Amino acid sequence: MSIKIRVGLLFGGKSPEHEVSLQSARNILEAIDQEKYEVVLIGIDRAGQWLLNEGAALLLPESTGESLMPEAGKGGAPVTLIPEGRGQLLRSSGPQPSGALDVVFPVLHGPMGEDGTVQGLLKLADVPFVGADVLGSAVGMDKDVMKRLLRDAGVPSPRFLVADRRRAADVDFEAVRGELGAPVFVKPANMGSSVGVSKVSDEADFEAALDEAFRYDHKVLIEENVEGRELECAVLGNDSPIASVPGEILPQQEFYSYEAKYVDEEGALLEIPAMLDEASVRAVQKMAIRAFQVLCCEGMARVDFFLLEDGRPLVNEINTIPGFTKISMYPMLWEASGIPYSELIDRLIQLAIERHGRSRELQTSYGPAVP
């Protein structure tokens, strides 16, 4: 009988996208191959406490998705990762480690999870983990840095301006409109799932939108409104990534808001695959892989596009830990591309182990090579 690979499923977190993470974790838990993997649940509650197994399980929604129980799990055993411990977990309630992890699958969306912070911790713990490394995660989270890197690499993206909290009073709507037109989108630079995003056309709404965005970040992106089809393309791989068929989002609201994504079942229609000619499909896939590589991503990412009327795609943003809920585009795009949910999880875990093995081949001290 083969030994199962021990996978730490890391979810929850202090981000406003906490509930999305819980839904993603529930779906991965239900889809993972239980014959091949032993799943260790590691939940992070809203206070930032890490909980193991039984305590973590109480954070998860019911399989129906109706109950999130955000206050549950406080009585579970707190746990931490041991630096350089090769994936060793340590319970705070006792001196003995709780066993080692072979790999960690983080499904932490947004700040303090998708932004390189947890990835750095996992590297210190010397354990493989699914998704982008520290740099790719940080770059993918910060829309300002992301868009500047795309621009410098010649990857077309919507025009934007940046405001930070220290100089927010100096941001003039008329100057913004003169440079970007109107309406514009105002969004936190480091946030996902459309949290804190507003579409505004006048000065009064603009000031309110800035206030809303600054609730979630000290840096705010002001982006031009692009008239075009909204497409998404999934990317999978390390050194030789592949792209899925593109899908299209048809918002039934003003834009693809948090409510349209996760609350209102009729908030958006998803067309998978998108109705595109072969040339457009190839262009989107090629640009998705290009953005993935320019932004130093590995493992997985979802690249979001606008397709202009003249057929040109613009990269809107990249998500390095895309949603894994039942209505999330990333797994559905791969399903339509011939990779079922369970197989997708398996590939992502193997990619993580492969990258970790490669990084361990690097020399960590100065001196002549050891044969």
N, C-alpha and C positions, 0 to 999 in steps of 0.2 A: 504494500500500500504506500503510495507516494505521500511525502510530507507536504502539507498545504503551505502556501505562501501567506504570511501573516501581514494583513493590510490594515493600517490605521486609517479609518475614515474620519477625517477632521472637519468639523462643521460648526455652524453657529456664528459666534464672534460678536464683537461690539459694534459692528457696522450697522447703519440703517437698513442694510440688505439682509439682516439676520434671518427673517422669515423665509426669504428666497433660498438661503443656504439650507435651512431645515428641510424644505421641500426637495431640494436637489439631493441631499443625503438620503432621504427616505427612498427616492427612486433608485439611486445607485445600490442601496442595500437590498432592494427587492430584485434588482436585475443582475447582480454580480453572481458569478459561478461559484456556488457554495461548495461544490465538490473540489474546486481548485484553490479557493481562497478561504482563509479564516479571517473574518472581519472583526477588528477591535474598534469599538465606537469611542471616539474622543470628541465630546461636545464642549463648546465654549459658551457659557451662558452670557447674558447681557452685561454682567458685572466683570467679565473677563476671566472667570474661574474655569479652569479645565477640569472636566469630569470624565470618568472612565466607565465604559460599558453600561451598567444598570442606571447610573446617574445620568449618563449621556443619552441613553435611550428615552428617558423621560422628557427630554427636550424635543424629541422628534414629533412631528404631526402624526395623527392617525393615518392609516393608509388611504382613508377617504379624503384626507387633506382638510378636514373640517376643524380639528382642534390642534392648536400649536402649543398649548401649555407653556407659555414663555417663562412662568415663574417656577416650573417644576425642576426637579433634579438637584435642588440645593443640598439634599442630604446624601448625595452620591460621593464616592471617594475622589477627592481632588488628586490630580496627577500632573506630572511634569516630565519633559524629556531631559535626559542627562547629556550635557555637552560632551562631544567625542565619545558618546556611549554606544555608537553603532545601533541606534534605534532603541536603546534601553529606556523603558518607562519607569518612573519612580512614584509610588504613592506617598503622599505627604503624611498619611496616617500610620506609616510603618517604615522600618529601615530597609526592607527587602524590595528589590526591583520587581516590577510586575511583568517581566518578560520583555523580549526585544521585538521590534517591528522589522519586517523585511522591506517594507515600503509604506509611504504615507500618501493617501489620496486626499489632498485638501480641496474642499468645496466651500471655501470662504470667499464670499463675494464682497468687493469693495475694500475700503481702508482697513488696516490691521488684519489683513488676510490675503488680499490679492495684490498688494502693493510692494512686495518684497520683504516685509517685516517677518512674516512667518517662514518664508523661504530661507531667510538668513538663519533663523533658529534651527530649521531642519538641516541646513548645511553644517551648522555647529554640532548638531547631534549625529552627523555622519550617517544619515539615513536617506535612501532614494526617495524622491517625491515626484508626483505627477505634475506636469505643467512647466511653465517657464521658470528659469532660474531667477536669482535676485535682481539682476539688471533688467532682464526682459519684463519681469513683473512690475518693477518700479516705473519703467518707461511706459508700459502699457496702461498703467493706472493714471498717470499724469497726462491729461489731454494736451496741455500746453507743450510739454517736452515731446510728446508723441508726434504732434503735428509739425513741430519745428524739424524733427528728424526726417519725417516723411517729405517735407518741403525741400530740405537740403539734399535728399536722395532723388529728387525729381518725381516723387510719387504724388499725383494730383490729389488735392484735398480742399475742402471749403476754406475760404478766407476767414480769419479770426483776429480778435484782439484779446488782450489779457488785462484784467484788473486785479490788484491785490488790496487787502483790507486797509493797509496803511494809506493808500492813495485813492480809496473808493470815492471820496468826496470830489475828486478832480475829474471823475469820469463824466463826460458830457454827452447826453443822448444825441444832440444835433451833430456833434463831431462823429459819433459812432455811425449815425445814419448816413452822413456824408461819405464815410469810407466803406461801409458794408451794405448800405441800403436798409430798407425796413420791409417786413418785420425782421427781427433777429432772434436768435436763441441765446438765452443766458443760462449757464449751467456751472455747477461746481467743477473745478478742474480735476479733482480726485474723487470721483463717485461714479456709480454705474446704475443700471436699471431705471434710468430717467429720474432718479431721486433729485429733487431740487431744481428741475429743469422747467423753464418758462419760455413761452413764445410771446414776444411783445412787439407792439407797433407804435406806442406813444410814450412820452416821457414819464407820465405817472406810473404806468405799468412797468416801465423800465426800472424805476427806483424800487418798486416793490419786488421785482424779479431779482435785483441785486441783493436786497435784504434776504430774500429766500435762499439764494445760492450761498450767501455768506454764512448761513446757519450751518452748512455742512463742510465748508472749506475756507481757508484763508486766501485762496486764489480762485478767480472766476474766469471762465472762458465766455467770450461774446462772439458768436459765430453767425455768419451770413445765412440767410434762409435760401436753401437750394430747392428749386422746383425740379423734381425728378422722381423716378421710381426708387423705392427703398428695397435694397437687396442685401442679403447676408450670405456669406460663404464660409464654410468650416475648413480649417486646416489641421492636419495631423502629421506628426513626424518630428524627427530631430534634424539630422544633416540633410536628408532628402525628403522634405515634406510634400504631401499631396493635398489637393483641394477637392472638396465635395462639389456636387452640383449646387448651383446657387438657388436660393429660395427668395420669395418676395413677400414683403409685409404690406398689407393693405389696411392702414389704420382707419377705423370707423369714428375716431375722435379727431380733435384738432391736430394732434401728433401722437406718436407712439409712446404714451406716458406710462408711468408705473402702473396706474390702474388698468390701462389697456393691456399691459403685459401679464399682470398677475391677479387682478381683481375682477374686472369686467370680462366675462367669457365672450362677449360680443364686441370687445374693444378693438379687435383687429382680426382680419382674415389672413391666413397664411397659405401661400401657394407654393407647394414643393413638388417637383422643381418649378422654378419660375419659367414663365413662357418667354423664352429668349431664343434667338437664332444661334447657331453653332459658333459663329464668330464672337458674339457677345458673351457666350458662356466661357469660351477660351480666354477672352480678355479679362473677365472678372476673376477667373481662376488664377491666371498668371499674375495679376496685380495683387490678389490675396496672398499668394506665396511670397511675392516680392516684399509686401508690407511686413509679413511675418518674419522674414529674414532681416530686413532693415532694422526692425525693432528688437532684434536679438531674442526672439521667442523660440521656444522648444516645446515639444509635447503636443500642445493643443492651443488653439485660439479660434475665435470667431471674428471675421472681418466684416464690418458693416459698410455698405456703399450707398451712394446715390448714382443712379443711371440717368444721365441727362438726355434730353430729347434728341440730341444729335448722336447718341450712342456712346458717348464717352463716360466711363465710370470714374467717380471720385471716391476715395477712401474717406469715410467719416470717422471711424475709430476702430480700435481692436480691443477685444476682451480676452484676457489670458486665462481666466477661469469662467467660461460661459456657463449659463444656467443648465442644469440637468433635470429640471422639472418636467412634468408630462407634456407641457406645451412649449418647451424650450426648443429653439431652432437647432442648436448644435447637434444633439443626438438625432433629431428628426432628419436633418440634412444628410447625416451619414447613413441612416436607415434607407433613405431614398437613393443613396449612392452604393448600396450593397453591403454595408457593414451594420449588422444588427446591434442593438444596445449592449447586450452582454459581451459581444465580441469587441465592441468599441472600448469598453472598460478594460478588457484584457489587453488590448493593444496599448492603451495608455499606460497601464502598469508596466508592461514590458519595455516601453520606451523609457520610463523612469529608471528602471533597473539598468538598462543599457547605458544611459547617460552617466549614471553614478559610477558604473564600472569604468567608463572611459575617464572620468575625472580622477579616479583613484590611481590611474596610471601616471599622473603628473607628479613630478618630483617636488617635494615640499621643503627641501633644504638645499642650500647652495653647496656645490661640490661636483666632482666628476661623476659621470653616469655610472651606475652600478649594473653590471651585466646580469 
